[in-house]
Amino acid sequence: MQNFALLRRLATVKKPILLKRGPSATVKEWLLAAEYLLSGGNNDVVLCERGIKTSNGDAEHIRSGSRGIGT
């Protein structure tokens, strides 16, 4: 989310950009990165939240070092 040189370059590409939220990125950082792409001229930005669906339907992130799903 903080590689501004890459974001600046991608903003000029005339193809859709899939912007995945990094495991340590806040929602605010993720949205600001998307805004950076939009302000640079690329209007085809897709946001992708990472995670899995648990058995109860809730989205949950996988983090290294966790004890397992649902903990």
N, CA, C and O atoms as CSV, one atom per row, in Angstrom:
chain,resi,resn,atom,element,x,y,z
A,1,MET,N,N,0.805,-1.182,0.000
A,1,MET,CA,C,0.000,0.000,0.000
A,1,MET,C,C,0.859,1.262,0.000
A,1,MET,O,O,0.366,2.352,-0.288
A,2,GLN,N,N,2.119,1.117,0.316
A,2,GLN,CA,C,2.963,2.296,0.445
A,2,GLN,C,C,4.001,2.420,-0.654
A,2,GLN,O,O,4.917,3.235,-0.543
A,3,ASN,N,N,3.883,1.644,-1.697
A,3,ASN,CA,C,4.809,1.746,-2.824
A,3,ASN,C,C,4.244,2.778,-3.802
A,3,ASN,O,O,3.601,2.436,-4.795
A,4,PHE,N,N,4.504,4.056,-3.489
A,4,PHE,CA,C,3.898,5.137,-4.262
A,4,PHE,C,C,4.409,5.187,-5.689
A,4,PHE,O,O,3.674,5.600,-6.586
A,5,ALA,N,N,5.650,4.778,-5.924
A,5,ALA,CA,C,6.180,4.758,-7.292
A,5,ALA,C,C,5.388,3.759,-8.142
A,5,ALA,O,O,5.066,4.041,-9.296
A,6,LEU,N,N,5.080,2.606,-7.575
A,6,LEU,CA,C,4.291,1.606,-8.292
A,6,LEU,C,C,2.861,2.092,-8.508
A,6,LEU,O,O,2.314,1.936,-9.599
A,7,LEU,N,N,2.253,2.679,-7.478
A,7,LEU,CA,C,0.897,3.201,-7.611
A,7,LEU,C,C,0.828,4.289,-8.681
A,7,LEU,O,O,-0.113,4.331,-9.474
A,8,ARG,N,N,1.828,5.164,-8.697
A,8,ARG,CA,C,1.891,6.239,-9.694
A,8,ARG,C,C,1.964,5.657,-11.104
A,8,ARG,O,O,1.294,6.140,-12.017
A,9,ARG,N,N,2.769,4.630,-11.273
A,9,ARG,CA,C,2.923,3.978,-12.582
A,9,ARG,C,C,1.624,3.270,-12.996
A,9,ARG,O,O,1.194,3.374,-14.145
A,10,LEU,N,N,1.015,2.560,-12.060
A,10,LEU,CA,C,-0.225,1.849,-12.358
A,10,LEU,C,C,-1.376,2.796,-12.675
A,10,LEU,O,O,-2.297,2.432,-13.407
A,11,ALA,N,N,-1.330,4.000,-12.132
A,11,ALA,CA,C,-2.387,4.977,-12.397
A,11,ALA,C,C,-2.427,5.383,-13.863
A,11,ALA,O,O,-3.454,5.861,-14.343
A,12,THR,N,N,-1.320,5.199,-14.579
A,12,THR,CA,C,-1.266,5.589,-15.992
A,12,THR,C,C,-1.616,4.437,-16.933
A,12,THR,O,O,-1.803,4.647,-18.131
A,13,VAL,N,N,-1.704,3.226,-16.394
A,13,VAL,CA,C,-2.017,2.050,-17.208
A,13,VAL,C,C,-3.497,2.081,-17.566
A,13,VAL,O,O,-4.338,2.384,-16.719
A,14,LYS,N,N,-3.808,1.778,-18.786
A,14,LYS,CA,C,-5.204,1.792,-19.243
A,14,LYS,C,C,-5.830,0.403,-19.171
A,14,LYS,O,O,-6.480,-0.047,-20.114
A,15,LYS,N,N,-5.628,-0.260,-18.054
A,15,LYS,CA,C,-6.209,-1.579,-17.797
A,15,LYS,C,C,-6.753,-1.579,-16.370
A,15,LYS,O,O,-6.295,-0.802,-15.532
A,16,PRO,N,N,-7.727,-2.448,-16.088
A,16,PRO,CA,C,-8.242,-2.532,-14.714
A,16,PRO,C,C,-7.145,-2.959,-13.736
A,16,PRO,O,O,-6.285,-3.777,-14.064
A,17,ILE,N,N,-7.192,-2.397,-12.552
A,17,ILE,CA,C,-6.231,-2.710,-11.492
A,17,ILE,C,C,-6.984,-3.383,-10.349
A,17,ILE,O,O,-7.967,-2.841,-9.843
A,18,LEU,N,N,-6.522,-4.568,-9.944
A,18,LEU,CA,C,-7.068,-5.273,-8.798
A,18,LEU,C,C,-6.186,-4.934,-7.603
A,18,LEU,O,O,-5.033,-5.359,-7.534
A,19,LEU,N,N,-6.730,-4.171,-6.670
A,19,LEU,CA,C,-5.964,-3.727,-5.508
A,19,LEU,C,C,-6.370,-4.557,-4.306
A,19,LEU,O,O,-7.435,-4.348,-3.725
A,20,LYS,N,N,-5.505,-5.511,-3.933
A,20,LYS,CA,C,-5.778,-6.375,-2.788
A,20,LYS,C,C,-5.274,-5.700,-1.527
A,20,LYS,O,O,-4.209,-5.083,-1.514
A,21,ARG,N,N,-6.052,-5.829,-0.476
A,21,ARG,CA,C,-5.642,-5.271,0.809
A,21,ARG,C,C,-4.604,-6.181,1.439
A,21,ARG,O,O,-4.837,-7.378,1.610
A,22,GLY,N,N,-3.471,-5.616,1.780
A,22,GLY,CA,C,-2.412,-6.381,2.431
A,22,GLY,C,C,-2.803,-6.768,3.841
A,22,GLY,O,O,-3.650,-6.111,4.447
A,23,PRO,N,N,-2.206,-7.818,4.377
A,23,PRO,CA,C,-2.582,-8.304,5.707
A,23,PRO,C,C,-2.390,-7.279,6.822
A,23,PRO,O,O,-3.115,-7.306,7.816
A,24,SER,N,N,-1.430,-6.385,6.667
A,24,SER,CA,C,-1.191,-5.404,7.729
A,24,SER,C,C,-1.721,-4.019,7.389
A,24,SER,O,O,-1.575,-3.094,8.188
A,25,ALA,N,N,-2.331,-3.856,6.223
A,25,ALA,CA,C,-2.844,-2.554,5.806
A,25,ALA,C,C,-4.191,-2.264,6.469
A,25,ALA,O,O,-5.049,-3.140,6.580
A,26,THR,N,N,-4.353,-1.028,6.900
A,26,THR,CA,C,-5.643,-0.625,7.450
A,26,THR,C,C,-6.603,-0.339,6.293
A,26,THR,O,O,-6.182,-0.178,5.147
A,27,VAL,N,N,-7.880,-0.280,6.606
A,27,VAL,CA,C,-8.872,0.037,5.584
A,27,VAL,C,C,-8.594,1.435,5.021
A,27,VAL,O,O,-8.737,1.667,3.820
A,28,LYS,N,N,-8.202,2.346,5.884
A,28,LYS,CA,C,-7.899,3.712,5.446
A,28,LYS,C,C,-6.742,3.724,4.447
A,28,LYS,O,O,-6.830,4.389,3.415
A,29,GLU,N,N,-5.664,3.001,4.738
A,29,GLU,CA,C,-4.523,2.927,3.818
A,29,GLU,C,C,-4.926,2.321,2.480
A,29,GLU,O,O,-4.486,2.777,1.425
A,30,TRP,N,N,-5.757,1.302,2.530
A,30,TRP,CA,C,-6.238,0.616,1.332
A,30,TRP,C,C,-7.055,1.565,0.459
A,30,TRP,O,O,-6.858,1.631,-0.754
A,31,LEU,N,N,-7.972,2.296,1.086
A,31,LEU,CA,C,-8.802,3.243,0.348
A,31,LEU,C,C,-7.991,4.413,-0.187
A,31,LEU,O,O,-8.270,4.907,-1.280
A,32,LEU,N,N,-6.992,4.865,0.565
A,32,LEU,CA,C,-6.137,5.953,0.084
A,32,LEU,C,C,-5.309,5.507,-1.118
A,32,LEU,O,O,-5.075,6.294,-2.035
A,33,ALA,N,N,-4.866,4.252,-1.121
A,33,ALA,CA,C,-4.132,3.731,-2.275
A,33,ALA,C,C,-5.039,3.693,-3.503
A,33,ALA,O,O,-4.609,4.019,-4.609
A,34,ALA,N,N,-6.297,3.292,-3.305
A,34,ALA,CA,C,-7.258,3.278,-4.415
A,34,ALA,C,C,-7.509,4.695,-4.908
A,34,ALA,O,O,-7.592,4.927,-6.114
A,35,GLU,N,N,-7.628,5.634,-3.996
A,35,GLU,CA,C,-7.835,7.037,-4.370
A,35,GLU,C,C,-6.641,7.575,-5.144
A,35,GLU,O,O,-6.802,8.375,-6.066
A,36,TYR,N,N,-5.453,7.139,-4.772
A,36,TYR,CA,C,-4.227,7.545,-5.465
A,36,TYR,C,C,-4.280,7.087,-6.924
A,36,TYR,O,O,-3.911,7.837,-7.828
A,37,LEU,N,N,-4.738,5.856,-7.149
A,37,LEU,CA,C,-4.877,5.340,-8.511
A,37,LEU,C,C,-5.920,6.124,-9.291
A,37,LEU,O,O,-5.703,6.481,-10.449
A,38,LEU,N,N,-7.055,6.389,-8.651
A,38,LEU,CA,C,-8.128,7.124,-9.313
A,38,LEU,C,C,-7.706,8.549,-9.668
A,38,LEU,O,O,-8.007,9.039,-10.756
A,39,SER,N,N,-7.012,9.207,-8.750
A,39,SER,CA,C,-6.593,10.589,-9.008
A,39,SER,C,C,-5.519,10.658,-10.082
A,39,SER,O,O,-5.327,11.706,-10.699
A,40,GLY,N,N,-4.815,9.547,-10.313
A,40,GLY,CA,C,-3.786,9.504,-11.349
A,40,GLY,C,C,-4.341,9.236,-12.735
A,40,GLY,O,O,-3.603,9.278,-13.719
A,41,GLY,N,N,-5.648,8.957,-12.823
A,41,GLY,CA,C,-6.262,8.796,-14.128
A,41,GLY,C,C,-6.809,7.420,-14.444
A,41,GLY,O,O,-7.461,7.252,-15.474
A,42,ASN,N,N,-6.570,6.432,-13.601
A,42,ASN,CA,C,-7.119,5.101,-13.855
A,42,ASN,C,C,-8.447,4.973,-13.116
A,42,ASN,O,O,-8.480,4.942,-11.886
A,43,ASN,N,N,-9.538,4.901,-13.874
A,43,ASN,CA,C,-10.866,4.806,-13.274
A,43,ASN,C,C,-11.348,3.370,-13.143
A,43,ASN,O,O,-12.478,3.134,-12.716
A,44,ASP,N,N,-10.504,2.409,-13.505
A,44,ASP,CA,C,-10.862,0.992,-13.434
A,44,ASP,C,C,-10.107,0.320,-12.296
A,44,ASP,O,O,-9.145,-0.415,-12.523
A,45,VAL,N,N,-10.552,0.579,-11.072
A,45,VAL,CA,C,-9.904,0.030,-9.880
A,45,VAL,C,C,-10.900,-0.873,-9.161
A,45,VAL,O,O,-12.024,-0.465,-8.869
A,46,VAL,N,N,-10.477,-2.101,-8.881
A,46,VAL,CA,C,-11.297,-3.073,-8.164
A,46,VAL,C,C,-10.625,-3.347,-6.829
A,46,VAL,O,O,-9.436,-3.660,-6.784
A,47,LEU,N,N,-11.381,-3.232,-5.738
A,47,LEU,CA,C,-10.851,-3.510,-4.406
A,47,LEU,C,C,-11.165,-4.950,-4.035
A,47,LEU,O,O,-12.280,-5.427,-4.244
A,48,CYS,N,N,-10.165,-5.642,-3.478
A,48,CYS,CA,C,-10.319,-7.037,-3.094
A,48,CYS,C,C,-9.896,-7.208,-1.642
A,48,CYS,O,O,-8.735,-6.998,-1.294
A,49,GLU,N,N,-10.842,-7.588,-0.807
A,49,GLU,CA,C,-10.548,-7.866,0.600
A,49,GLU,C,C,-10.102,-9.303,0.715
A,49,GLU,O,O,-10.767,-10.198,0.194
A,50,ARG,N,N,-8.994,-9.545,1.386
A,50,ARG,CA,C,-8.507,-10.915,1.560
A,50,ARG,C,C,-9.134,-11.529,2.792
A,50,ARG,O,O,-9.491,-10.821,3.734
A,51,GLY,N,N,-9.267,-12.835,2.787
A,51,GLY,CA,C,-9.815,-13.532,3.935
A,51,GLY,C,C,-10.512,-14.800,3.499
A,51,GLY,O,O,-10.517,-15.151,2.319
A,52,ILE,N,N,-11.096,-15.478,4.455
A,52,ILE,CA,C,-11.821,-16.711,4.173
A,52,ILE,C,C,-13.194,-16.622,4.809
A,52,ILE,O,O,-13.430,-15.788,5.684
A,53,LYS,N,N,-14.082,-17.466,4.375
A,53,LYS,CA,C,-15.383,-17.565,5.034
A,53,LYS,C,C,-15.340,-18.747,5.991
A,53,LYS,O,O,-14.892,-19.841,5.647
A,54,THR,N,N,-15.815,-18.493,7.189
A,54,THR,CA,C,-15.873,-19.560,8.182
A,54,THR,C,C,-17.210,-20.283,8.067
A,54,THR,O,O,-18.060,-19.903,7.262
A,55,SER,N,N,-17.390,-21.309,8.860
A,55,SER,CA,C,-18.623,-22.095,8.787
A,55,SER,C,C,-19.859,-21.289,9.175
A,55,SER,O,O,-20.972,-21.622,8.767
A,56,ASN,N,N,-19.664,-20.211,9.975
A,56,ASN,CA,C,-20.817,-19.392,10.355
A,56,ASN,C,C,-21.019,-18.224,9.392
A,56,ASN,O,O,-21.890,-17.385,9.623
A,57,GLY,N,N,-20.229,-18.152,8.314
A,57,GLY,CA,C,-20.427,-17.141,7.285
A,57,GLY,C,C,-19.665,-15.848,7.495
A,57,GLY,O,O,-19.710,-14.966,6.637
A,58,ASP,N,N,-18.967,-15.711,8.609
A,58,ASP,CA,C,-18.199,-14.500,8.860
A,58,ASP,C,C,-16.889,-14.528,8.091
A,58,ASP,O,O,-16.276,-15.585,7.942
A,59,ALA,N,N,-16.460,-13.376,7.602
A,59,ALA,CA,C,-15.154,-13.286,6.953
A,59,ALA,C,C,-14.090,-13.219,8.038
A,59,ALA,O,O,-14.263,-12.541,9.051
A,60,GLU,N,N,-13.006,-13.917,7.822
A,60,GLU,CA,C,-11.938,-13.928,8.811
A,60,GLU,C,C,-10.600,-13.927,8.090
A,60,GLU,O,O,-10.421,-14.623,7.090
A,61,HIS,N,N,-9.672,-13.149,8.599
A,61,HIS,CA,C,-8.347,-13.061,7.993
A,61,HIS,C,C,-7.457,-14.182,8.506
A,61,HIS,O,O,-7.567,-14.617,9.652
A,62,ILE,N,N,-6.581,-14.632,7.635
A,62,ILE,CA,C,-5.583,-15.620,8.025
A,62,ILE,C,C,-4.310,-14.864,8.351
A,62,ILE,O,O,-3.794,-14.132,7.506
A,63,ARG,N,N,-3.801,-15.023,9.541
A,63,ARG,CA,C,-2.568,-14.358,9.946
A,63,ARG,C,C,-1.547,-15.429,10.318
A,63,ARG,O,O,-1.889,-16.461,10.894
A,64,SER,N,N,-0.294,-15.163,9.977
A,64,SER,CA,C,0.744,-16.113,10.349
A,64,SER,C,C,0.848,-16.154,11.865
A,64,SER,O,O,0.749,-15.122,12.528
A,65,GLY,N,N,1.042,-17.317,12.397
A,65,GLY,CA,C,1.178,-17.478,13.824
A,65,GLY,C,C,-0.139,-17.683,14.553
A,65,GLY,O,O,-0.141,-17.833,15.775
A,66,SER,N,N,-1.258,-17.694,13.842
A,66,SER,CA,C,-2.526,-17.915,14.516
A,66,SER,C,C,-2.647,-19.391,14.891
A,66,SER,O,O,-1.983,-20.244,14.304
A,67,ARG,N,N,-3.480,-19.677,15.850
A,67,ARG,CA,C,-3.630,-21.050,16.323
A,67,ARG,C,C,-4.553,-21.857,15.454
A,67,ARG,O,O,-4.617,-23.080,15.586
A,68,GLY,N,N,-5.260,-21.211,14.582
A,68,GLY,CA,C,-6.174,-21.937,13.709
A,68,GLY,C,C,-7.346,-21.055,13.331
A,68,GLY,O,O,-7.468,-19.926,13.808
A,69,ILE,N,N,-8.188,-21.565,12.490
A,69,ILE,CA,C,-9.339,-20.806,12.037
A,69,ILE,C,C,-10.315,-20.639,13.182
A,69,ILE,O,O,-10.620,-21.596,13.895
A,70,GLY,N,N,-10.801,-19.432,13.355
A,70,GLY,CA,C,-11.788,-19.147,14.391
A,70,GLY,C,C,-11.195,-18.755,15.722
A,70,GLY,O,O,-11.934,-18.575,16.690
A,71,THR,N,N,-9.872,-18.615,15.803
A,71,THR,CA,C,-9.261,-18.232,17.086
A,71,THR,C,C,-8.999,-16.765,17.128
A,71,THR,O,O,-8.489,-16.257,18.127
